[in-house]
Amino acid sequence: MRTMAALLAAGAAVGLLGEARAAQDPARAEAVAKLEALRISVDFQDVKLQEAVDYLRDVTGINLVLLPTVLEQGGDAPVRLKVKDLTVKSVLKLLLGSRGLAATWKDGAVAILPQAELQEAVSLRMYDVRAQLMELKDFPGPRMELVAPGGPDSGLMSGITVAFIDEPKPPLIPEEVLVQLIRENTGARTWDSNAQAAISVANGMLVVSQSPSVHREIGRFLGLLGQYR
């Protein structure tokens, strides 16, 4: 149980700000934290997407930018959205998700662009995860007990019996659990939206096809898991 709790804690540490890369860029981390902390209410009734983005920028102070490719692909159609007391991050998801748009950090701003442009070219990498999948060998320790030679009711305690007991072994992490943890705590939606993304385990090796940024997240996640073995 403690091992599974540690795995979940490691996953939470990676996914806290949505992406591990946020911690490497103070400006990005600040913007992401504000997106998740600020709560707003909006009532957009047939306003253009550009106008909705301008409103969010003015209200939150976050530098939101609608990239030209969105307008070129007809993404500025009228918006209808009425919500109360939601985080800016949730508002953006509702605003962009149905239009095939996404938000990402680019050149010091939160850029809104087509989801297809967000997908980076994937590369294949292999990670040695045998340490995460193997049980650690545990050696039994001696337990010393005083026993009465005449039986438990004799009242005479003379003699020592040494018995070896097996200490509980840490549970084996199933391959499918490791894969699930990685999918849930790295890469955001790219595992489903990027047709080239793939992950599997074979002979103790984690085989991953993903973008460079997600590979960095996976490396950090596996490093965190290693701390709990």
N, C-alpha and C positions, 0 to 999 in steps of 0.2 A: 504493500500500500504506500509505504514511504517513497519507494522508487517511482511509482506512477505519479505521486504528488510532485516529486522533483521534476519529472518530465513536463508536467503541466506548467510548473513554475518557470521552467526554461522557455517554454513556448510563449508564455505571457510576456517574458522579458523581451523576446524578439518582436512580438506583435504589438507592443504597447503603443507605439506611435504609427502603426500601420505598416511601416517599413523600417528595417534596421538602419538604412542609409540616413534617416533623418538625424540620428545622433551624430553623424559625421559632419553635418553642416548646421551650425547654430541658427542661421537665418531660416533654413528649412524646418528645423525642429521647432522654432518659435511659431512659424506659420501653421504647422500641423497641429501643435498644441492648442493654438487659438481656434482653429477649425473645429476641434473636438470639445473645446470648453465653452465657447460662446453660444448662447441660445437665443434664437430670434423667432419672430412670428412674421409671416409674409402672406400677402393676398394679391397674387398676380392674376389678373383677368385680361387675357388677350394682349399681353405686352410682348414686345420682341425680346428674344433671348439676350441680345446685347443690353437692352434696358434693364433686364433682371440682373445681369451680371454687374452692371454699373451700380445698381442699388445695393447689392451685396458688398461691393467694394467700399462704397461710401459708409454703410452702416457698420461694417466690421473693421475697416482700416487695413484689411488684407489686400495685397496687390493681386487682383484677379484679372486675367487677360484672356480675351476670346481670340484665338488665332484665326488668321484669314481663311485657312482651309475649311473652317466650320461654315463660314458664310458662303464660300464657293460651292459647298456641297448642300446648300439649302438648309443649314442647321439653325437658321435664325427665324424659324416659323414662330407664330404667336405662342406664348406660354400661358398655361392655366395651372396655378398651384396655390392652394390655400392651406397653410399649416400653422400650428400654434405651439410655441415653446419647444422648438427642435434645435439641435446643434446645427451650426452652419454646414458641417460635414454631411449630415443627414439631408439637409435641404439641397445641397449640391447633388447628392446621389439621386434624389427624386427628380431634380431638374434635368440631369444629364443622362441618367440611365436609359430612359425610354427612347432617347434620341441617338443612341449609339455613340455617345460622347463620354469623355473621361477627363479627369483633372490630374495634372502631374506638376512636379516642381521643375521649372526650367528658367535659367538665366535670372534667378532671383525673384521669380514670381510664380504664382499658381496659374499655370496655363491650361486652358480648356481646348481640347482638340479631339478629332475623331479617334475612337477606340483603336482602329486599325493602325494608326500612326504610333500608338503607344507600344506596340509589340516590337521588341528588339529581335535582331537575328539570334537564333539559338545556337548553342554549342553543346557538344557532348562531353561530360566529365564523369569521372568515377571517384567515389569516396570509399575509403576503407572503413566500414562500420562494424567490423568484427568485435571490437571492444564494447560496442553498444548491444550487440546481439548475443554475446557469449556470457554464460554464467561464470562468475569468478570462483575459482576453486577455494573451498573453505576447509580448513583442517580442524578436526574435533579437538576440544580442549579437555583436560582431565577434570573430573568432578570427584572430590574426596568426601567420603561419608564415614562416620563412625557407626559401627554396628555392634550389637551385643551378641557374642558367640552363643549364649544360651537361649536366644530368641528375644523377641521384642518385649516379653514380660519379665525377663530375668532381672532387669535393673542393672546389670553389669555391662559397662561399655568398655570393652577391651579388644581392640582390633580396628584396623583401617582397611576399608575396601576402596579401591580406585576404579572408577567406571568412566569410560569415554562416552561422551554424548555428541550428537551431531547438532551443530548450531544451524539455525535456519539460513538457507541460501537465498541470496537476492534473486528475485524472479527474472526469468528470461524475458526480454522484450521481443514480442513477436514481430516479424518483418512487416506485417500489415499495419501494426500499430505505429511503427516508426515512420512508415510511408504516410500514414494519415496525419501524424503530428507535423511532418514537414509540409504537407499540402495545406494544412490549416494555419500554419504560422509563418509561412514564407510565400512570396509571389502574389499575394492578394488574389485577384480573379484570373491571373494569367494561366493557371493550370487548366481552367475550363475554356477561356476565351482564345488562347493561343493554341492552334491546332498542332503545332510542332512540339509543344511542351509534353514531356513524358518523364515518368519516374518508376523505377522498379529496383528490386534487390535480387542479386544472384551471387551465390557462393560468398556471402559476407561483403559484397561490394554493392554500394548504392550507385545505380546508373541513372544519370539525370541529363535530359535535354532541356535546357532553359537558357534564358538570356543572361548576360554577364552580371547584371545587377541582382538577379535572383540567386545565381550561384554564390555571390558574396553573402547573401542572407542565409543560404543553406550552410555555408562554411561556419558562419558565426553561431548558428543554431546548434550544429553538431559539436562545436566547441563548448557551448553551454551544457549540452547533455553529458559531455565527458567529465564535467566537474562533479557529477552526481554518481559516478561509478566508483 
